[in-house]
Amino acid sequence: MRVKGEVKMAMHIKSSEFDNIVLKSEVPVLVDFFATWCGPCKMIAPSIDQLSIEMEGKAKVVKIDIDESGDLAGNYKVMSVPTLMFFKGGKAVDQIVGAVAKTTMESKLNSLM
């Protein structure tokens, strides 16, 4: 049940959940590699959260804090945040580095469906 005024946010996952939630997903996944201290990350956060609502059932949108999950950031060679990675069939198929418009993220996700 939703409480009036409650805002749904994109799922925040840790390294231990990555395989099950991202790599084994049957739908495309947008992974937002971010940091709490990153200005551009904060700037796109509302768009990420909105996409997680709009894409529910068609795609997943998750967030990974690089300071909490540095191993994943290293594995995927994330050198700058925000880095948006797009996964399909357990593989990283595209990425965007830096803050971009919600429409850009949305069109990339739609192209993977």
Summary of the structure (lengths in Angstrom):
residues: 113
radius of gyration: 13.1
end to end distance: 28.8
largest distance: 40.0
contacts: 320
relative contact order: 0.23
helix: 36%
strand: 24%
